[in-house]
């Protein structure tokens, strides 16, 4: 079996004359051609002066939209896999390999911008062919473009699969999510093309919807509370996740989550492979240091250090590799948890609840909210990848401390010393906690007055034994100064640990209360959910659908298929229904009689006359209710007692 040293020359000589970076540059030409075709088919809503000069254009060459990042819920997983195909090139933006020439340091920001535009343009046809209204042309062009990318990617992966870092099948291990996404897009374009042909042959009917089915079902649920909807939740729904069939995540969040997961997969592989290379280099340095120490005459100082150094390297290697798994699982859980928080906070905003937001974020600016939609996806991906590295390092430090405090003393037979030190630490912490609790207990027993009512849960904040309380406060003042020093350090450590642990959680601020605006990630999150709330609120969309449906019905056109109003009744029935609704409302709410139009227009209403009107209204309502109850009782069937 060949070792690594024998494999390295083979990996270095493996060349298939295909460079994915070069193919990315070349793909710009067909991408621009596809966009030109789709733009030619797309007509502009408003004609400009160039249309009068060139009448054959007929308003063509409109703007091609890649995807609706605000209010669209269709083709969500197709867009998600399109983002998955982009993931490999997005990670390439973190390096300079896609630039065939060197640039000065000050121009790197411009290079990153150019690279981002180039990657976006190269993958633009995938999104544009999914979102275009010309389904047949878009599906055909997307099918051809997908085949080109699949052929080149698979050829590059299987003809030269090895790499210097992961060894055998390195490209296959890294590129399989991208290949899977491209194959899904290929199948999706075939499905769209077949469906477009069936619609053209009138074998299937095409529908255009303003209001999505999940939004309509959500609005219906607001008016109907069935016993099935209020049944108790099980443990998984209460502790982990409660599924809501009437809520859909927008395309933007699906694509962001997929790129984040693929990016985590790639960076975990890179972390694992690079750590092996780094620890291998450290082992070689250790062997060199050992040989130098043996060759020296004075070996006594170094002889005691080398075993400890070997032990530290071995412990560090195992801790780093073990925490790689926990950091990856933690980051994956964060990606899923951000989606759950998005749903929970959006549903709160739909109910009009903003108390979970800081006061300064209740009404963010309109420009900030809309710009946050553009920033969110990129920032979430970057926060997730950087958060993995930071959380991994924090996990590594905790694992290293745990091994040196608990594991190594047990292996070295120092259990008694470990128990002694552990007992001293726990006793010190216990004493501090005891004196914190004893202050609360003494105040509860001696310095608070009794409950005003036996049903009260707590005693009132009313002092008793004031002189004793002043003495108690005086003597504990000096002890609390000493205890405050340790608590200050604990507070700082907790803030650092929690802040670094939650650095990838863009939905939660890591700043203190009142300074949330200094957290750019959280500001972007709040602006994004605010904009989504105003654009995708089901009640608002339902209201707009009602207006559109009513307008189309008045114009004699058919309404959208997602929601249609029932045909209006004759005017006589409508008038009778309105009169009955008015009578029933005034019957249940007699005080509303004074708020009717003819009462408000009478400005000369005196106090006694208005009061008399109210009395008459109340009496009338009570008599009507009594007569209705008598009629109901008379009409009810008699039963045996």
RAGI-V815883 format. One record per residue. N is the residue number from 1. RES is the residue in one letter. SS is DSSP state (a for helix, b for strand, c for the rest). PSI is psi as a letter, one per 30 degrees, with the letter a starting at -180 (* if undefined). BURIAL is I if it has 24 or more other C-alpha atoms within 12 Angstrom, else O. Layout:
BEGIN
n->N res->RES ss->SS psi->PSI burial->BURIAL
n->N res->RES ss->SS psi->PSI burial->BURIAL
END
This chain:
BEGIN
n->1 res->X ss->c psi->k burial->O
n->2 res->X ss->c psi->k burial->O
n->3 res->X ss->c psi->a burial->O
n->4 res->X ss->a psi->e burial->O
n->5 res->X ss->a psi->e burial->O
n->6 res->X ss->a psi->f burial->O
n->7 res->X ss->a psi->f burial->O
n->8 res->X ss->a psi->e burial->O
n->9 res->X ss->a psi->e burial->O
n->10 res->X ss->a psi->e burial->O
n->11 res->X ss->a psi->e burial->I
n->12 res->X ss->a psi->e burial->O
n->13 res->X ss->a psi->f burial->O
n->14 res->X ss->c psi->j burial->O
n->15 res->X ss->c psi->k burial->O
n->16 res->X ss->c psi->g burial->O
n->17 res->X ss->c psi->g burial->O
n->18 res->X ss->c psi->k burial->O
n->19 res->X ss->c psi->k burial->O
n->20 res->X ss->a psi->e burial->I
n->21 res->X ss->a psi->e burial->I
n->22 res->X ss->a psi->e burial->O
n->23 res->X ss->a psi->e burial->I
n->24 res->X ss->a psi->e burial->I
n->25 res->X ss->a psi->e burial->I
n->26 res->X ss->a psi->e burial->O
n->27 res->X ss->a psi->f burial->I
n->28 res->X ss->a psi->e burial->I
n->29 res->X ss->a psi->e burial->O
n->30 res->X ss->a psi->f burial->I
n->31 res->X ss->a psi->e burial->I
n->32 res->X ss->a psi->e burial->I
n->33 res->X ss->a psi->e burial->O
n->34 res->X ss->a psi->e burial->I
n->35 res->X ss->a psi->e burial->I
n->36 res->X ss->a psi->e burial->O
n->37 res->X ss->a psi->e burial->I
n->38 res->X ss->a psi->e burial->I
n->39 res->X ss->a psi->e burial->I
n->40 res->X ss->a psi->e burial->O
n->41 res->X ss->a psi->f burial->I
n->42 res->X ss->c psi->k burial->I
n->43 res->X ss->c psi->k burial->O
n->44 res->X ss->c psi->k burial->O
n->45 res->X ss->c psi->e burial->O
n->46 res->X ss->c psi->k burial->O
n->47 res->X ss->c psi->k burial->O
n->48 res->X ss->c psi->a burial->O
n->49 res->X ss->a psi->f burial->O
n->50 res->X ss->a psi->f burial->O
n->51 res->X ss->a psi->f burial->O
n->52 res->X ss->a psi->e burial->O
n->53 res->X ss->a psi->e burial->O
n->54 res->X ss->c psi->i burial->O
n->55 res->X ss->a psi->f burial->O
n->56 res->X ss->a psi->f burial->O
n->57 res->X ss->a psi->e burial->O
n->58 res->X ss->c psi->h burial->O
n->59 res->X ss->c psi->g burial->I
n->60 res->X ss->c psi->a burial->I
n->61 res->X ss->c psi->h burial->I
n->62 res->X ss->c psi->l burial->I
n->63 res->X ss->c psi->k burial->O
n->64 res->X ss->c psi->k burial->I
n->65 res->X ss->c psi->k burial->O
n->66 res->X ss->c psi->e burial->I
n->67 res->X ss->c psi->l burial->I
n->68 res->X ss->c psi->j burial->I
n->69 res->X ss->c psi->g burial->I
n->70 res->X ss->c psi->d burial->I
n->71 res->X ss->c psi->g burial->I
n->72 res->X ss->c psi->k burial->I
n->73 res->X ss->c psi->g burial->I
n->74 res->X ss->c psi->l burial->I
n->75 res->X ss->c psi->h burial->I
n->76 res->X ss->a psi->e burial->I
n->77 res->X ss->a psi->f burial->I
n->78 res->X ss->a psi->e burial->I
n->79 res->X ss->a psi->e burial->I
n->80 res->X ss->a psi->e burial->I
n->81 res->X ss->a psi->f burial->I
n->82 res->X ss->a psi->e burial->I
n->83 res->X ss->a psi->e burial->I
n->84 res->X ss->a psi->e burial->I
n->85 res->X ss->a psi->f burial->I
n->86 res->X ss->a psi->f burial->I
n->87 res->X ss->a psi->e burial->I
n->88 res->X ss->a psi->e burial->I
n->89 res->X ss->a psi->f burial->I
n->90 res->X ss->a psi->e burial->I
n->91 res->X ss->a psi->f burial->I
n->92 res->X ss->a psi->f burial->I
n->93 res->X ss->c psi->f burial->I
n->94 res->X ss->c psi->f burial->I
n->95 res->X ss->c psi->l burial->O
n->96 res->X ss->c psi->g burial->I
n->97 res->X ss->c psi->f burial->O
n->98 res->X ss->c psi->f burial->I
n->99 res->X ss->c psi->j burial->I
n->100 res->X ss->c psi->g burial->O
n->101 res->X ss->c psi->l burial->O
n->102 res->X ss->c psi->k burial->O
n->103 res->X ss->c psi->l burial->O
n->104 res->X ss->c psi->l burial->O
n->105 res->X ss->a psi->e burial->O
n->106 res->X ss->a psi->f burial->O
n->107 res->X ss->a psi->g burial->O
n->108 res->X ss->a psi->e burial->O
n->109 res->X ss->a psi->e burial->O
n->110 res->X ss->a psi->e burial->O
n->111 res->X ss->a psi->e burial->I
n->112 res->X ss->a psi->e burial->I
n->113 res->X ss->a psi->e burial->O
n->114 res->X ss->a psi->e burial->O
n->115 res->X ss->a psi->e burial->I
n->116 res->X ss->a psi->e burial->I
n->117 res->X ss->a psi->e burial->O
n->118 res->X ss->a psi->e burial->I
n->119 res->X ss->a psi->e burial->I
n->120 res->X ss->a psi->e burial->I
n->121 res->X ss->a psi->e burial->I
n->122 res->X ss->a psi->e burial->I
n->123 res->X ss->c psi->g burial->I
n->124 res->X ss->a psi->e burial->I
n->125 res->X ss->a psi->e burial->I
n->126 res->X ss->a psi->e burial->I
n->127 res->X ss->a psi->e burial->I
n->128 res->X ss->a psi->e burial->I
n->129 res->X ss->a psi->f burial->I
n->130 res->X ss->a psi->e burial->I
n->131 res->X ss->a psi->f burial->I
n->132 res->X ss->c psi->k burial->I
n->133 res->X ss->c psi->f burial->I
n->134 res->X ss->c psi->i burial->I
n->135 res->X ss->a psi->e burial->I
n->136 res->X ss->a psi->e burial->I
n->137 res->X ss->a psi->e burial->I
n->138 res->X ss->a psi->e burial->I
n->139 res->X ss->a psi->e burial->I
n->140 res->X ss->a psi->e burial->I
n->141 res->X ss->a psi->e burial->I
n->142 res->X ss->a psi->e burial->I
n->143 res->X ss->a psi->e burial->I
n->144 res->X ss->a psi->e burial->I
n->145 res->X ss->a psi->e burial->I
n->146 res->X ss->a psi->e burial->I
n->147 res->X ss->a psi->e burial->I
n->148 res->X ss->a psi->e burial->O
n->149 res->X ss->a psi->e burial->I
n->150 res->X ss->a psi->e burial->I
n->151 res->X ss->a psi->e burial->O
n->152 res->X ss->a psi->e burial->I
n->153 res->X ss->a psi->e burial->I
n->154 res->X ss->a psi->e burial->I
n->155 res->X ss->a psi->e burial->I
n->156 res->X ss->a psi->e burial->I
n->157 res->X ss->a psi->e burial->I
n->158 res->X ss->a psi->f burial->I
n->159 res->X ss->a psi->f burial->O
n->160 res->X ss->c psi->i burial->I
n->161 res->X ss->c psi->f burial->I
n->162 res->X ss->c psi->l burial->I
n->163 res->X ss->b psi->l burial->I
n->164 res->X ss->c psi->f burial->I
n->165 res->X ss->c psi->e burial->I
n->166 res->X ss->c psi->f burial->I
n->167 res->X ss->b psi->b burial->I
n->168 res->X ss->c psi->k burial->I
n->169 res->X ss->c psi->h burial->O
n->170 res->X ss->a psi->e burial->I
n->171 res->X ss->a psi->e burial->I
n->172 res->X ss->a psi->e burial->I
n->173 res->X ss->a psi->e burial->I
n->174 res->X ss->a psi->e burial->I
n->175 res->X ss->a psi->f burial->I
n->176 res->X ss->a psi->e burial->I
n->177 res->X ss->a psi->e burial->I
n->178 res->X ss->a psi->e burial->I
n->179 res->X ss->a psi->e burial->I
n->180 res->X ss->a psi->e burial->I
n->181 res->X ss->a psi->e burial->I
n->182 res->X ss->a psi->e burial->I
n->183 res->X ss->a psi->e burial->I
n->184 res->X ss->a psi->e burial->I
n->185 res->X ss->a psi->e burial->I
n->186 res->X ss->a psi->e burial->I
n->187 res->X ss->a psi->e burial->O
n->188 res->X ss->a psi->e burial->I
n->189 res->X ss->a psi->e burial->I
n->190 res->X ss->a psi->e burial->I
n->191 res->X ss->a psi->e burial->O
n->192 res->X ss->a psi->e burial->I
n->193 res->X ss->a psi->e burial->I
n->194 res->X ss->a psi->e burial->O
n->195 res->X ss->a psi->e burial->O
n->196 res->X ss->a psi->e burial->I
n->197 res->X ss->a psi->e burial->O
n->198 res->X ss->a psi->e burial->O
n->199 res->X ss->a psi->e burial->O
n->200 res->X ss->a psi->e burial->O
n->201 res->X ss->c psi->g burial->O
n->202 res->X ss->c psi->h burial->O
n->203 res->X ss->c psi->f burial->O
n->204 res->X ss->c psi->k burial->O
n->205 res->X ss->c psi->k burial->O
n->206 res->X ss->c psi->k burial->O
n->207 res->X ss->c psi->k burial->O
n->208 res->X ss->c psi->k burial->O
n->209 res->X ss->c psi->k burial->I
n->210 res->X ss->c psi->e burial->I
n->211 res->X ss->c psi->k burial->I
n->212 res->X ss->c psi->l burial->I
n->213 res->X ss->a psi->e burial->I
n->214 res->X ss->a psi->e burial->I
n->215 res->X ss->a psi->e burial->I
n->216 res->X ss->a psi->e burial->I
n->217 res->X ss->a psi->e burial->O
n->218 res->X ss->a psi->e burial->I
n->219 res->X ss->a psi->e burial->I
n->220 res->X ss->a psi->e burial->O
n->221 res->X ss->a psi->f burial->O
n->222 res->X ss->a psi->f burial->O
n->223 res->X ss->a psi->f burial->O
n->224 res->X ss->c psi->k burial->O
n->225 res->X ss->c psi->j burial->O
n->226 res->X ss->c psi->l burial->O
n->227 res->X ss->a psi->f burial->O
n->228 res->X ss->a psi->f burial->O
n->229 res->X ss->a psi->f burial->O
n->230 res->X ss->a psi->g burial->O
n->231 res->X ss->c psi->l burial->O
n->232 res->X ss->c psi->k burial->O
n->233 res->X ss->c psi->k burial->O
n->234 res->X ss->c psi->a burial->O
n->235 res->X ss->a psi->e burial->O
n->236 res->X ss->a psi->e burial->O
n->237 res->X ss->a psi->e burial->O
n->238 res->X ss->a psi->e burial->O
n->239 res->X ss->a psi->e burial->O
n->240 res->X ss->c psi->d burial->O
n->241 res->X ss->c psi->k burial->O
n->242 res->X ss->c psi->j burial->O
n->243 res->X ss->c psi->k burial->O
n->244 res->X ss->c psi->j burial->O
n->245 res->X ss->c psi->f burial->O
n->246 res->X ss->c psi->g burial->O
n->247 res->X ss->c psi->k burial->I
n->248 res->X ss->c psi->k burial->I
n->249 res->X ss->c psi->k burial->I
n->250 res->X ss->c psi->l burial->I
n->251 res->X ss->a psi->e burial->I
n->252 res->X ss->a psi->e burial->I
n->253 res->X ss->a psi->e burial->I
n->254 res->X ss->a psi->e burial->I
n->255 res->X ss->a psi->e burial->I
n->256 res->X ss->a psi->e burial->I
n->257 res->X ss->a psi->e burial->I
n->258 res->X ss->a psi->e burial->I
n->259 res->X ss->a psi->e burial->I
n->260 res->X ss->a psi->e burial->I
n->261 res->X ss->a psi->e burial->I
n->262 res->X ss->a psi->e burial->I
n->263 res->X ss->a psi->e burial->I
n->264 res->X ss->a psi->e burial->I
n->265 res->X ss->a psi->e burial->I
n->266 res->X ss->a psi->e burial->I
n->267 res->X ss->a psi->f burial->I
n->268 res->X ss->a psi->e burial->I
n->269 res->X ss->a psi->e burial->I
n->270 res->X ss->a psi->e burial->I
n->271 res->X ss->a psi->e burial->I
n->272 res->X ss->a psi->e burial->I
n->273 res->X ss->a psi->e burial->O
n->274 res->X ss->a psi->e burial->O
n->275 res->X ss->a psi->e burial->I
n->276 res->X ss->a psi->e burial->O
n->277 res->X ss->a psi->e burial->O
n->278 res->X ss->a psi->e burial->O
n->279 res->X ss->a psi->e burial->I
n->280 res->X ss->a psi->e burial->O
n->281 res->X ss->a psi->e burial->O
n->282 res->X ss->a psi->e burial->O
n->283 res->X ss->a psi->e burial->O
n->284 res->X ss->a psi->e burial->O
n->285 res->X ss->a psi->e burial->O
n->286 res->X ss->a psi->e burial->I
n->287 res->X ss->a psi->e burial->O
n->288 res->X ss->a psi->e burial->O
n->289 res->X ss->a psi->e burial->O
n->290 res->X ss->a psi->e burial->O
n->291 res->X ss->a psi->e burial->O
n->292 res->X ss->a psi->e burial->O
n->293 res->X ss->a psi->e burial->O
n->294 res->X ss->a psi->e burial->O
n->295 res->X ss->a psi->f burial->O
n->296 res->X ss->c psi->l burial->O
n->297 res->X ss->c psi->e burial->O
n->298 res->X ss->c psi->j burial->O
n->299 res->X ss->c psi->f burial->O
n->300 res->X ss->a psi->e burial->O
n->301 res->X ss->a psi->e burial->O
n->302 res->X ss->a psi->f burial->O
n->303 res->X ss->a psi->e burial->O
n->304 res->X ss->a psi->f burial->O
n->305 res->X ss->a psi->e burial->O
n->306 res->X ss->a psi->e burial->I
n->307 res->X ss->a psi->e burial->O
n->308 res->X ss->a psi->e burial->O
n->309 res->X ss->a psi->e burial->O
n->310 res->X ss->a psi->e burial->O
n->311 res->X ss->a psi->e burial->O
n->312 res->X ss->a psi->e burial->I
n->313 res->X ss->a psi->e burial->I
n->314 res->X ss->a psi->e burial->O
n->315 res->X ss->a psi->e burial->I
n->316 res->X ss->a psi->e burial->I
n->317 res->X ss->a psi->e burial->I
n->318 res->X ss->a psi->e burial->O
n->319 res->X ss->a psi->e burial->I
n->320 res->X ss->a psi->e burial->I
n->321 res->X ss->a psi->e burial->I
n->322 res->X ss->a psi->e burial->I
n->323 res->X ss->a psi->f burial->I
n->324 res->X ss->a psi->e burial->I
n->325 res->X ss->a psi->e burial->I
n->326 res->X ss->a psi->e burial->I
n->327 res->X ss->a psi->e burial->I
n->328 res->X ss->a psi->e burial->I
n->329 res->X ss->a psi->e burial->O
n->330 res->X ss->a psi->e burial->I
n->331 res->X ss->a psi->e burial->I
n->332 res->X ss->a psi->e burial->I
n->333 res->X ss->a psi->e burial->I
n->334 res->X ss->a psi->e burial->I
n->335 res->X ss->a psi->e burial->I
n->336 res->X ss->a psi->e burial->I
n->337 res->X ss->a psi->e burial->I
n->338 res->X ss->a psi->e burial->I
n->339 res->X ss->a psi->e burial->I
n->340 res->X ss->a psi->e burial->I
n->341 res->X ss->a psi->e burial->I
n->342 res->X ss->a psi->e burial->I
n->343 res->X ss->a psi->e burial->I
n->344 res->X ss->a psi->e burial->I
n->345 res->X ss->a psi->e burial->I
n->346 res->X ss->a psi->e burial->I
n->347 res->X ss->a psi->e burial->I
n->348 res->X ss->a psi->e burial->O
n->349 res->X ss->a psi->e burial->I
n->350 res->X ss->a psi->e burial->I
n->351 res->X ss->c psi->f burial->O
n->352 res->X ss->c psi->g burial->O
n->353 res->X ss->c psi->j burial->O
n->354 res->X ss->c psi->g burial->O
n->355 res->X ss->c psi->f burial->O
n->356 res->X ss->c psi->f burial->O
n->357 res->X ss->c psi->k burial->I
n->358 res->X ss->c psi->l burial->O
n->359 res->X ss->a psi->e burial->O
n->360 res->X ss->a psi->f burial->O
n->361 res->X ss->a psi->g burial->I
n->362 res->X ss->c psi->e burial->O
n->363 res->X ss->c psi->i burial->O
n->364 res->X ss->c psi->l burial->I
n->365 res->X ss->c psi->l burial->O
n->366 res->X ss->a psi->e burial->O
n->367 res->X ss->a psi->e burial->O
n->368 res->X ss->a psi->e burial->I
n->369 res->X ss->a psi->e burial->I
n->370 res->X ss->a psi->e burial->I
n->371 res->X ss->a psi->f burial->I
n->372 res->X ss->a psi->e burial->I
n->373 res->X ss->a psi->e burial->I
n->374 res->X ss->a psi->e burial->I
n->375 res->X ss->a psi->f burial->I
n->376 res->X ss->a psi->e burial->I
n->377 res->X ss->a psi->e burial->I
n->378 res->X ss->a psi->e burial->I
n->379 res->X ss->a psi->e burial->I
n->380 res->X ss->a psi->e burial->I
n->381 res->X ss->a psi->e burial->I
n->382 res->X ss->a psi->e burial->I
n->383 res->X ss->a psi->e burial->I
n->384 res->X ss->a psi->e burial->I
n->385 res->X ss->a psi->e burial->I
n->386 res->X ss->a psi->e burial->I
n->387 res->X ss->a psi->e burial->I
n->388 res->X ss->a psi->e burial->I
n->389 res->X ss->a psi->e burial->I
n->390 res->X ss->a psi->e burial->I
n->391 res->X ss->a psi->e burial->I
n->392 res->X ss->a psi->e burial->I
n->393 res->X ss->a psi->e burial->I
n->394 res->X ss->a psi->e burial->I
n->395 res->X ss->a psi->e burial->I
n->396 res->X ss->a psi->e burial->I
n->397 res->X ss->a psi->e burial->O
n->398 res->X ss->a psi->e burial->O
n->399 res->X ss->a psi->e burial->I
n->400 res->X ss->a psi->e burial->I
n->401 res->X ss->a psi->e burial->O
n->402 res->X ss->a psi->e burial->O
n->403 res->X ss->a psi->e burial->O
n->404 res->X ss->a psi->f burial->O
n->405 res->X ss->a psi->e burial->O
n->406 res->X ss->a psi->e burial->O
n->407 res->X ss->a psi->e burial->O
n->408 res->X ss->a psi->e burial->O
n->409 res->X ss->a psi->e burial->O
n->410 res->X ss->a psi->e burial->O
n->411 res->X ss->a psi->e burial->O
n->412 res->X ss->c psi->g burial->O
n->413 res->X ss->c psi->g burial->O
n->414 res->X ss->c psi->h burial->O
n->415 res->X ss->a psi->e burial->O
n->416 res->X ss->a psi->e burial->O
n->417 res->X ss->a psi->e burial->O
n->418 res->X ss->a psi->e burial->O
n->419 res->X ss->a psi->e burial->O
n->420 res->X ss->a psi->e burial->O
n->421 res->X ss->a psi->e burial->O
n->422 res->X ss->a psi->e burial->O
n->423 res->X ss->a psi->e burial->O
n->424 res->X ss->a psi->e burial->O
n->425 res->X ss->a psi->e burial->O
n->426 res->X ss->a psi->e burial->O
n->427 res->X ss->a psi->e burial->O
n->428 res->X ss->a psi->e burial->O
n->429 res->X ss->a psi->e burial->O
n->430 res->X ss->a psi->e burial->O
n->431 res->X ss->a psi->e burial->O
n->432 res->X ss->a psi->e burial->O
n->433 res->X ss->a psi->e burial->O
n->434 res->X ss->a psi->e burial->O
n->435 res->X ss->a psi->f burial->O
n->436 res->X ss->a psi->e burial->O
n->437 res->X ss->a psi->e burial->O
n->438 res->X ss->a psi->e burial->O
n->439 res->X ss->a psi->e burial->O
n->440 res->X ss->a psi->e burial->O
n->441 res->X ss->a psi->e burial->O
n->442 res->X ss->a psi->e burial->O
n->443 res->X ss->a psi->e burial->I
n->444 res->X ss->a psi->e burial->O
n->445 res->X ss->a psi->e burial->O
n->446 res->X ss->a psi->f burial->O
n->447 res->X ss->c psi->g burial->I
n->448 res->X ss->b psi->k burial->O
n->449 res->X ss->c psi->l burial->O
n->450 res->X ss->c psi->l burial->O
n->451 res->X ss->c psi->k burial->O
n->452 res->X ss->c psi->f burial->O
n->453 res->X ss->c psi->k burial->O
n->454 res->X ss->c psi->f burial->O
n->455 res->X ss->c psi->f burial->O
n->456 res->X ss->c psi->k burial->O
n->457 res->X ss->c psi->e burial->O
n->458 res->X ss->c psi->l burial->O
n->459 res->X ss->c psi->l burial->O
n->460 res->X ss->c psi->l burial->O
n->461 res->X ss->c psi->i burial->O
n->462 res->X ss->c psi->k burial->O
n->463 res->X ss->b psi->k burial->O
n->464 res->X ss->c psi->k burial->O
n->465 res->X ss->c psi->h burial->O
n->466 res->X ss->a psi->e burial->O
n->467 res->X ss->a psi->e burial->O
n->468 res->X ss->a psi->e burial->O
n->469 res->X ss->a psi->e burial->O
n->470 res->X ss->a psi->e burial->O
n->471 res->X ss->a psi->e burial->O
n->472 res->X ss->a psi->e burial->O
n->473 res->X ss->a psi->e burial->O
n->474 res->X ss->a psi->e burial->O
n->475 res->X ss->a psi->e burial->O
n->476 res->X ss->a psi->f burial->O
n->477 res->X ss->a psi->e burial->O
n->478 res->X ss->a psi->e burial->O
n->479 res->X ss->a psi->e burial->O
n->480 res->X ss->a psi->f burial->O
n->481 res->X ss->a psi->e burial->O
n->482 res->X ss->a psi->e burial->O
n->483 res->X ss->a psi->f burial->O
n->484 res->X ss->a psi->f burial->O
n->485 res->X ss->a psi->e burial->O
n->486 res->X ss->a psi->e burial->O
n->487 res->X ss->a psi->e burial->O
n->488 res->X ss->a psi->e burial->O
n->489 res->X ss->a psi->e burial->O
n->490 res->X ss->a psi->e burial->O
n->491 res->X ss->a psi->e burial->O
n->492 res->X ss->a psi->e burial->O
n->493 res->X ss->a psi->e burial->O
n->494 res->X ss->a psi->e burial->O
n->495 res->X ss->a psi->e burial->O
n->496 res->X ss->a psi->e burial->O
n->497 res->X ss->a psi->e burial->O
n->498 res->X ss->a psi->e burial->O
n->499 res->X ss->a psi->e burial->I
n->500 res->X ss->a psi->e burial->I
n->501 res->X ss->a psi->e burial->I
n->502 res->X ss->c psi->g burial->I
n->503 res->X ss->c psi->f burial->I
n->504 res->X ss->c psi->f burial->I
n->505 res->X ss->c psi->j burial->I
n->506 res->X ss->c psi->f burial->I
n->507 res->X ss->c psi->f burial->I
n->508 res->X ss->c psi->k burial->I
n->509 res->X ss->c psi->k burial->I
n->510 res->X ss->c psi->g burial->I
n->511 res->X ss->c psi->l burial->I
n->512 res->X ss->c psi->l burial->O
n->513 res->X ss->c psi->k burial->O
n->514 res->X ss->c psi->f burial->O
n->515 res->X ss->c psi->g burial->O
n->516 res->X ss->a psi->f burial->I
n->517 res->X ss->a psi->f burial->I
n->518 res->X ss->a psi->f burial->O
n->519 res->X ss->c psi->j burial->I
n->520 res->X ss->a psi->e burial->I
n->521 res->X ss->a psi->e burial->I
n->522 res->X ss->a psi->e burial->I
n->523 res->X ss->a psi->e burial->I
n->524 res->X ss->a psi->e burial->I
n->525 res->X ss->a psi->e burial->I
n->526 res->X ss->a psi->e burial->I
n->527 res->X ss->a psi->e burial->I
n->528 res->X ss->a psi->e burial->I
n->529 res->X ss->a psi->f burial->I
n->530 res->X ss->a psi->e burial->I
n->531 res->X ss->a psi->e burial->I
n->532 res->X ss->a psi->e burial->I
n->533 res->X ss->a psi->e burial->I
n->534 res->X ss->a psi->f burial->I
n->535 res->X ss->a psi->f burial->I
n->536 res->X ss->a psi->g burial->I
n->537 res->X ss->c psi->k burial->I
n->538 res->X ss->a psi->e burial->I
n->539 res->X ss->a psi->e burial->I
n->540 res->X ss->a psi->e burial->O
n->541 res->X ss->a psi->e burial->I
n->542 res->X ss->a psi->e burial->I
n->543 res->X ss->a psi->e burial->O
n->544 res->X ss->a psi->e burial->O
n->545 res->X ss->a psi->e burial->I
n->546 res->X ss->a psi->e burial->I
n->547 res->X ss->a psi->e burial->O
n->548 res->X ss->a psi->e burial->I
n->549 res->X ss->a psi->e burial->I
n->550 res->X ss->a psi->e burial->O
n->551 res->X ss->a psi->e burial->O
n->552 res->X ss->a psi->e burial->O
n->553 res->X ss->a psi->e burial->O
n->554 res->X ss->a psi->e burial->O
n->555 res->X ss->c psi->g burial->O
n->556 res->X ss->c psi->g burial->O
n->557 res->X ss->c psi->l burial->O
n->558 res->X ss->c psi->k burial->O
n->559 res->X ss->c psi->l burial->I
n->560 res->X ss->c psi->l burial->I
n->561 res->X ss->c psi->f burial->O
n->562 res->X ss->c psi->f burial->I
n->563 res->X ss->c psi->k burial->I
n->564 res->X ss->c psi->k burial->I
n->565 res->X ss->c psi->l burial->O
n->566 res->X ss->c psi->k burial->O
n->567 res->X ss->c psi->k burial->O
n->568 res->X ss->c psi->k burial->O
n->569 res->X ss->c psi->l burial->O
n->570 res->X ss->c psi->l burial->O
n->571 res->X ss->a psi->e burial->O
n->572 res->X ss->a psi->e burial->O
n->573 res->X ss->a psi->e burial->O
n->574 res->X ss->a psi->e burial->O
n->575 res->X ss->a psi->e burial->O
n->576 res->X ss->a psi->e burial->O
n->577 res->X ss->a psi->e burial->O
n->578 res->X ss->a psi->e burial->O
n->579 res->X ss->a psi->e burial->O
n->580 res->X ss->a psi->e burial->O
n->581 res->X ss->a psi->e burial->O
n->582 res->X ss->a psi->e burial->O
n->583 res->X ss->a psi->e burial->O
n->584 res->X ss->a psi->e burial->O
n->585 res->X ss->a psi->e burial->O
n->586 res->X ss->a psi->f burial->I
n->587 res->X ss->a psi->e burial->I
n->588 res->X ss->a psi->f burial->O
n->589 res->X ss->c psi->i burial->O
n->590 res->X ss->a psi->f burial->I
n->591 res->X ss->a psi->f burial->I
n->592 res->X ss->a psi->f burial->O
n->593 res->X ss->a psi->e burial->I
n->594 res->X ss->a psi->f burial->I
n->595 res->X ss->a psi->g burial->O
n->596 res->X ss->c psi->l burial->O
n->597 res->X ss->a psi->e burial->O
n->598 res->X ss->a psi->f burial->O
n->599 res->X ss->a psi->e burial->O
n->600 res->X ss->a psi->e burial->O
n->601 res->X ss->c psi->f burial->O
n->602 res->X ss->c psi->j burial->O
n->603 res->X ss->c psi->f burial->O
n->604 res->X ss->c psi->g burial->O
n->605 res->X ss->c psi->k burial->O
n->606 res->X ss->c psi->l burial->O
n->607 res->X ss->a psi->e burial->O
n->608 res->X ss->a psi->e burial->O
n->609 res->X ss->a psi->e burial->O
n->610 res->X ss->a psi->e burial->O
n->611 res->X ss->a psi->e burial->O
n->612 res->X ss->a psi->e burial->O
n->613 res->X ss->a psi->e burial->O
n->614 res->X ss->a psi->e burial->O
n->615 res->X ss->a psi->e burial->O
n->616 res->X ss->a psi->e burial->O
n->617 res->X ss->a psi->e burial->O
n->618 res->X ss->a psi->e burial->O
n->619 res->X ss->a psi->e burial->O
n->620 res->X ss->a psi->e burial->O
n->621 res->X ss->a psi->e burial->I
n->622 res->X ss->a psi->e burial->O
n->623 res->X ss->a psi->e burial->O
n->624 res->X ss->a psi->e burial->O
n->625 res->X ss->a psi->e burial->O
n->626 res->X ss->a psi->e burial->O
n->627 res->X ss->a psi->e burial->O
n->628 res->X ss->a psi->e burial->O
n->629 res->X ss->a psi->e burial->O
n->630 res->X ss->a psi->e burial->O
n->631 res->X ss->a psi->e burial->O
n->632 res->X ss->a psi->e burial->O
n->633 res->X ss->a psi->e burial->O
n->634 res->X ss->a psi->e burial->O
n->635 res->X ss->a psi->f burial->O
n->636 res->X ss->c psi->k burial->O
n->637 res->X ss->c psi->k burial->O
n->638 res->X ss->c psi->k burial->O
n->639 res->X ss->c psi->l burial->O
n->640 res->X ss->c psi->k burial->O
n->641 res->X ss->c psi->* burial->O
END
